[in-house]
Amino acid sequence: MADDQDSRARLSVEHTGQGVIVHVRGEMDIDHADRLRETLHAEVTHPQGSAEIVVDVTDLTFCDSAGLNALLQARLTAQDLGRHIQLHNPSRQMSRLLELTGADQFFPTTPA
């Protein structure tokens, strides 16, 4: 498992037999969204990558529009490549952000 050691937002990628899990922890804001965008893009576009990518947001304490935009861009790229992104265990704040922006219709979610 690779890990980005930022003090506010941390990302790690786990390759499993069922697919890829991108763990997002801390605060995902404009200062950290580029790292999320790059990580998701690399996983979504990997030639031998998984068709299923789970973004585990269990430990995501905050997400702003920049973080949401990174997720939406990754979703579009995944869709173009016949792959899927789902969110695992979004917090109340994350669920509210998805609902307010209408993005909840684009991301299947799984509970804890």
Backbone as a chain_set.jsonl record, in Angstrom:
{"seq": "MADDQDSRARLSVEHTGQGVIVHVRGEMDIDHADRLRETLHAEVTHPQGSAEIVVDVTDLTFCDSAGLNALLQARLTAQDLGRHIQLHNPSRQMSRLLELTGADQFFPTTPA", "coords": {"N": [[0.848, -1.172, 0.0], [0.724, 2.123, -0.989], [1.462, 5.373, 0.351], [0.577, 8.735, 0.874], [2.047, 11.206, 2.688], [0.845, 13.643, 3.74], [0.078, 16.244, 6.047], [-2.556, 17.116, 6.336], [-4.308, 15.971, 4.413], [-4.508, 12.644, 3.443], [-3.642, 10.068, 1.226], [-3.995, 6.751, 0.114], [-3.378, 3.798, -1.759], [-4.824, 0.735, -2.427], [-4.48, -2.387, -3.795], [-6.59, -4.973, -4.498], [-7.905, -8.335, -4.754], [-10.426, -7.983, -5.781], [-10.509, -5.459, -6.86], [-9.624, -1.986, -6.867], [-8.869, 0.072, -4.127], [-9.047, 3.314, -3.105], [-7.987, 5.059, -0.491], [-9.035, 7.835, 1.293], [-8.159, 10.286, 3.504], [-8.604, 12.662, 6.152], [-8.669, 16.147, 5.417], [-10.017, 17.184, 2.407], [-9.31, 19.564, 0.342], [-8.892, 22.561, -1.642], [-6.136, 22.791, -1.625], [-5.251, 20.195, -1.689], [-6.563, 18.745, -3.584], [-5.482, 18.337, -6.15], [-3.676, 16.234, -5.812], [-5.416, 14.132, -5.205], [-6.832, 14.075, -7.623], [-4.755, 13.336, -9.407], [-4.023, 10.814, -8.378], [-6.417, 9.312, -8.641], [-6.756, 9.509, -11.416], [-4.514, 8.089, -12.348], [-5.13, 5.493, -11.437], [-7.592, 4.973, -12.699], [-6.945, 5.111, -15.413], [-5.0, 3.207, -15.799], [-3.619, 0.709, -17.82], [-3.942, -2.094, -17.267], [-5.707, -1.876, -15.268], [-8.262, -2.071, -12.723], [-11.768, -2.66, -13.26], [-13.453, -1.77, -11.36], [-13.393, 0.758, -9.049], [-13.017, 1.764, -5.837], [-13.585, 4.445, -3.756], [-12.648, 5.039, -0.692], [-14.007, 6.854, 1.702], [-14.279, 6.919, 4.378], [-12.671, 7.987, 6.457], [-12.515, 10.608, 5.727], [-12.667, 13.84, 6.653], [-13.489, 16.303, 5.76], [-14.622, 17.786, 2.757], [-14.285, 19.878, 0.022], [-15.468, 21.861, -2.788], [-13.408, 21.592, -4.651], [-12.299, 19.09, -4.107], [-14.552, 17.52, -4.639], [-14.828, 18.08, -7.357], [-12.535, 16.807, -8.342], [-13.244, 14.146, -7.892], [-15.5, 13.981, -9.575], [-14.345, 14.457, -12.104], [-12.711, 12.191, -12.305], [-14.667, 10.245, -12.349], [-15.928, 10.741, -14.818], [-13.825, 10.148, -16.606], [-13.442, 7.461, -15.94], [-15.924, 6.415, -16.73], [-15.783, 6.845, -19.505], [-13.904, 4.929, -20.099], [-15.134, 2.59, -19.542], [-15.196, 1.875, -16.897], [-15.899, 1.914, -13.328], [-16.651, 4.044, -10.552], [-17.102, 4.058, -7.12], [-18.256, 5.319, -3.97], [-17.22, 4.714, -0.691], [-18.728, 4.579, 2.387], [-19.488, 7.431, 2.904], [-19.207, 10.417, 4.845], [-21.454, 12.352, 6.903], [-21.173, 15.057, 6.182], [-19.976, 14.784, 3.647], [-21.96, 13.344, 2.292], [-23.988, 15.232, 2.339], [-22.832, 17.282, 0.771], [-22.73, 15.945, -1.695], [-25.474, 15.578, -2.145], [-26.456, 18.269, -2.195], [-25.22, 19.265, -4.47], [-26.121, 17.643, -6.433], [-24.567, 15.588, -7.221], [-24.817, 13.153, -6.045], [-26.309, 11.433, -7.585], [-24.498, 10.406, -9.365], [-22.656, 8.814, -8.122], [-22.51, 5.675, -6.891], [-22.94, 4.498, -3.583], [-21.546, 2.78, -0.762], [-22.306, 1.526, 2.44], [-20.688, 1.594, 5.712]], "CA": [[0.0, 0.0, 0.0], [1.466, 3.378, -1.061], [0.822, 6.349, 1.215], [0.994, 10.127, 0.759], [2.138, 11.612, 4.088], [0.478, 15.032, 3.974], [-0.468, 16.381, 7.398], [-4.0, 17.389, 6.331], [-5.025, 14.99, 3.592], [-3.658, 11.495, 3.137], [-4.178, 9.14, 0.229], [-3.283, 5.493, -0.069], [-4.006, 2.951, -2.771], [-4.748, -0.681, -2.099], [-4.909, -3.263, -4.884], [-7.117, -6.215, -3.944], [-8.358, -9.281, -5.774], [-11.691, -7.516, -6.335], [-10.377, -4.152, -7.499], [-8.734, -0.982, -6.291], [-9.45, 0.935, -3.106], [-8.301, 4.54, -2.832], [-8.371, 5.551, 0.83], [-8.866, 9.281, 1.413], [-8.282, 10.619, 4.924], [-8.327, 14.05, 6.511], [-9.424, 17.215, 4.759], [-9.756, 17.293, 0.98], [-9.662, 20.918, -0.065], [-8.221, 23.037, -2.847], [-4.695, 22.565, -1.506], [-4.937, 18.776, -1.794], [-7.38, 18.112, -4.625], [-4.658, 17.899, -7.285], [-3.123, 14.915, -5.49], [-6.524, 13.195, -5.389], [-7.08, 13.996, -9.067], [-3.659, 12.566, -10.011], [-4.114, 9.428, -7.912], [-7.565, 8.671, -9.285], [-6.489, 9.406, -12.858], [-3.564, 6.988, -12.553], [-5.818, 4.219, -11.239], [-8.651, 4.819, -13.702], [-6.395, 4.965, -16.762], [-3.981, 2.155, -15.86], [-4.045, -0.24, -18.854], [-4.396, -3.343, -16.671], [-6.415, -1.489, -14.059], [-9.524, -2.703, -12.371], [-12.993, -2.012, -13.741], [-14.129, -1.234, -10.185], [-12.545, 1.566, -8.178], [-13.734, 2.208, -4.652], [-12.955, 5.54, -3.03], [-13.046, 4.887, 0.704], [-14.006, 8.174, 2.328], [-14.628, 6.713, 5.786], [-11.893, 8.886, 7.311], [-12.485, 11.951, 5.151], [-13.365, 14.705, 7.604], [-13.999, 17.479, 5.066], [-14.4, 17.825, 1.309], [-14.86, 21.072, -0.591], [-15.812, 21.715, -4.206], [-12.232, 21.142, -5.403], [-12.244, 17.643, -3.93], [-15.681, 16.964, -5.38], [-14.497, 18.197, -8.775], [-11.574, 15.739, -8.645], [-14.031, 12.911, -7.967], [-16.34, 14.026, -10.773], [-13.489, 14.271, -13.278], [-12.314, 10.78, -12.337], [-15.85, 9.484, -12.744], [-16.102, 10.886, -16.274], [-12.764, 9.379, -17.262], [-13.761, 6.046, -15.729], [-17.068, 6.094, -17.576], [-15.287, 6.771, -20.883], [-13.098, 3.715, -20.241], [-15.926, 1.432, -19.145], [-14.91, 1.555, -15.496], [-16.846, 2.502, -12.382], [-16.162, 4.54, -9.269], [-18.106, 4.159, -6.073], [-17.779, 5.885, -2.714], [-17.488, 3.862, 0.462], [-18.989, 5.162, 3.694], [-19.351, 8.894, 2.983], [-19.638, 11.056, 6.092], [-22.641, 13.203, 6.8], [-20.787, 16.247, 5.416], [-19.764, 14.38, 2.257], [-23.281, 13.015, 1.738], [-24.697, 16.504, 2.149], [-22.213, 17.926, -0.394], [-23.192, 15.22, -2.88], [-26.896, 15.879, -2.33], [-26.648, 19.679, -2.566], [-24.711, 19.523, -5.817], [-26.713, 16.698, -7.372], [-23.567, 14.575, -7.58], [-25.184, 11.863, -5.458], [-26.834, 10.565, -8.642], [-23.393, 9.892, -10.17], [-21.794, 7.944, -7.34], [-23.078, 4.691, -5.997], [-22.244, 4.485, -2.304], [-21.699, 1.612, 0.093], [-22.158, 1.914, 3.844], [-19.559, 0.994, 6.457]], "C": [[0.893, 1.235, 0.0], [0.73, 4.42, -0.242], [1.421, 7.724, 0.989], [0.928, 10.72, 2.159], [1.872, 13.094, 4.306], [-0.175, 15.142, 5.34], [-1.981, 16.601, 7.406], [-4.792, 16.359, 5.551], [-4.052, 13.864, 3.249], [-4.384, 10.585, 2.163], [-3.352, 7.872, 0.257], [-4.079, 4.646, -1.05], [-3.757, 1.503, -2.401], [-5.299, -1.481, -3.278], [-5.332, -4.589, -4.262], [-7.503, -7.139, -5.09], [-9.641, -8.834, -6.452], [-11.585, -6.181, -7.05], [-9.379, -3.268, -6.787], [-9.515, -0.183, -5.26], [-8.512, 2.12, -2.913], [-8.837, 5.083, -1.513], [-8.057, 7.044, 0.901], [-9.136, 9.64, 2.867], [-7.991, 12.095, 5.144], [-9.227, 15.017, 5.779], [-9.022, 17.317, 3.291], [-10.257, 18.661, 0.529], [-8.829, 21.315, -1.27], [-6.709, 22.802, -2.809], [-4.304, 21.117, -1.757], [-5.668, 18.06, -2.93], [-6.558, 17.641, -5.82], [-4.074, 16.517, -7.039], [-4.198, 13.835, -5.643], [-6.796, 12.991, -6.867], [-6.023, 13.117, -9.742], [-3.741, 11.087, -9.638], [-5.254, 8.695, -8.606], [-7.334, 8.497, -10.786], [-5.549, 8.229, -13.154], [-4.249, 5.636, -12.416], [-6.861, 3.961, -12.317], [-8.073, 4.516, -15.078], [-5.325, 3.88, -16.884], [-4.449, 1.076, -16.833], [-4.551, -1.578, -18.306], [-5.17, -3.08, -15.379], [-7.748, -2.197, -13.904], [-10.705, -1.936, -12.957], [-13.734, -1.337, -12.597], [-13.128, -0.507, -9.295], [-13.418, 2.08, -7.036], [-12.924, 3.327, -4.014], [-13.504, 5.475, -1.61], [-12.884, 6.23, 1.398], [-14.419, 8.095, 3.801], [-13.948, 7.735, 6.689], [-11.698, 10.272, 6.703], [-13.316, 12.858, 6.054], [-13.97, 15.938, 6.956], [-13.693, 17.342, 3.591], [-15.057, 19.084, 0.768], [-15.109, 20.813, -2.071], [-14.626, 21.254, -5.049], [-12.08, 19.627, -5.296], [-13.357, 16.952, -4.691], [-15.409, 17.005, -6.877], [-13.51, 17.103, -9.192], [-12.299, 14.399, -8.774], [-14.877, 12.862, -9.239], [-15.523, 13.844, -12.05], [-13.059, 12.813, -13.426], [-13.477, 9.902, -12.793], [-16.073, 9.553, -14.247], [-15.06, 10.083, -17.04], [-13.043, 7.888, -17.135], [-14.9, 5.607, -16.638], [-16.631, 5.942, -19.037], [-14.52, 5.478, -21.149], [-13.844, 2.45, -19.82], [-15.665, 0.97, -17.725], [-15.876, 2.307, -14.595], [-16.149, 2.955, -11.109], [-17.338, 4.574, -8.308], [-17.454, 4.709, -4.817], [-18.167, 4.959, -1.578], [-17.605, 4.701, 1.726], [-18.787, 6.684, 3.759], [-19.904, 9.428, 4.304], [-20.906, 11.861, 5.842], [-22.341, 14.441, 5.948], [-20.621, 15.909, 3.93], [-21.095, 14.042, 1.588], [-24.074, 14.28, 1.439], [-24.154, 17.247, 0.931], [-22.695, 17.26, -1.682], [-24.654, 15.54, -3.183], [-27.115, 17.304, -2.827], [-26.225, 19.973, -3.998], [-25.344, 18.622, -6.873], [-25.759, 15.593, -7.781], [-23.892, 13.205, -6.996], [-25.728, 10.901, -6.51], [-25.731, 9.915, -9.47], [-22.524, 8.887, -9.445], [-22.594, 6.946, -6.529], [-22.268, 4.704, -4.701], [-22.511, 3.175, -1.58], [-21.509, 2.079, 1.526], [-20.966, 1.214, 4.486], [-19.77, -0.484, 6.64]], "O": [[1.732, 1.388, 0.888], [-0.496, 4.37, -0.139], [2.642, 7.866, 0.92], [-0.143, 10.737, 2.764], [2.64, 13.742, 5.016], [-0.903, 14.24, 5.754], [-2.629, 16.294, 8.406], [-5.851, 15.923, 6.002], [-2.923, 14.106, 2.821], [-5.591, 10.367, 2.273], [-2.132, 7.927, 0.409], [-5.3, 4.768, -1.152], [-2.633, 1.101, -2.102], [-6.436, -1.278, -3.704], [-4.542, -5.249, -3.586], [-7.431, -6.758, -6.258], [-9.925, -9.252, -7.575], [-12.5, -5.809, -7.784], [-8.417, -3.743, -6.183], [-10.666, 0.192, -5.484], [-7.335, 1.95, -2.599], [-9.988, 5.512, -1.425], [-6.939, 7.462, 0.601], [-10.204, 9.341, 3.401], [-7.218, 12.702, 4.402], [-10.404, 14.739, 5.548], [-7.85, 17.51, 2.966], [-11.456, 18.883, 0.36], [-8.134, 20.48, -1.851], [-6.079, 22.633, -3.853], [-3.134, 20.836, -2.014], [-5.405, 16.887, -3.195], [-6.907, 16.639, -6.444], [-3.986, 15.71, -7.965], [-3.92, 12.748, -6.152], [-6.971, 11.858, -7.317], [-6.358, 12.255, -10.555], [-3.55, 10.215, -10.485], [-5.072, 7.583, -9.101], [-7.676, 7.461, -11.356], [-5.77, 7.472, -14.099], [-3.978, 4.725, -13.199], [-6.991, 2.834, -12.794], [-8.658, 3.739, -15.832], [-4.799, 3.66, -17.974], [-5.564, 0.573, -16.694], [-5.508, -2.134, -18.846], [-5.272, -3.949, -14.513], [-8.269, -2.824, -14.827], [-10.646, -0.718, -13.128], [-14.547, -0.44, -12.822], [-12.14, -1.09, -8.848], [-14.429, 2.746, -7.259], [-11.729, 3.177, -3.763], [-14.661, 5.809, -1.356], [-11.768, 6.684, 1.648], [-14.854, 9.086, 4.388], [-14.581, 8.288, 7.588], [-10.814, 11.019, 7.123], [-14.523, 12.665, 6.199], [-14.866, 16.56, 7.527], [-12.634, 16.842, 3.212], [-16.235, 19.336, 1.018], [-14.975, 19.685, -2.547], [-14.821, 20.587, -6.065], [-11.767, 18.96, -6.282], [-13.137, 15.916, -5.319], [-15.731, 16.053, -7.589], [-13.637, 16.536, -10.277], [-11.994, 13.611, -9.669], [-14.959, 11.826, -9.898], [-15.958, 13.156, -12.974], [-13.045, 12.268, -14.53], [-13.287, 8.935, -13.531], [-16.372, 8.541, -14.881], [-15.388, 9.411, -18.018], [-12.899, 7.138, -18.101], [-14.838, 4.538, -17.245], [-17.062, 5.015, -19.722], [-14.487, 4.987, -22.278], [-13.257, 1.37, -19.751], [-15.887, -0.194, -17.391], [-16.579, 3.217, -15.034], [-15.188, 2.337, -10.651], [-18.422, 5.053, -8.64], [-16.245, 4.581, -4.626], [-19.299, 4.479, -1.51], [-16.688, 5.439, 2.083], [-18.005, 7.17, 4.576], [-20.923, 8.956, 4.809], [-21.354, 12.017, 4.706], [-23.145, 14.829, 5.101], [-21.072, 16.658, 3.063], [-21.325, 14.418, 0.439], [-24.745, 14.379, 0.412], [-24.93, 17.786, 0.141], [-23.029, 17.945, -2.649], [-25.025, 15.747, -4.338], [-27.872, 17.523, -3.773], [-26.809, 20.832, -4.659], [-25.129, 18.817, -8.069], [-26.108, 14.746, -8.604], [-23.307, 12.203, -7.407], [-25.623, 9.685, -6.349], [-25.998, 8.966, -10.207], [-21.738, 8.179, -10.073], [-23.283, 7.324, -5.582], [-21.053, 4.897, -4.725], [-23.554, 2.546, -1.758], [-20.658, 2.924, 1.803], [-20.325, 0.357, 3.877], [-18.932, -1.158, 7.239]]}, "num_chains": 1, "name": "protein.A"}
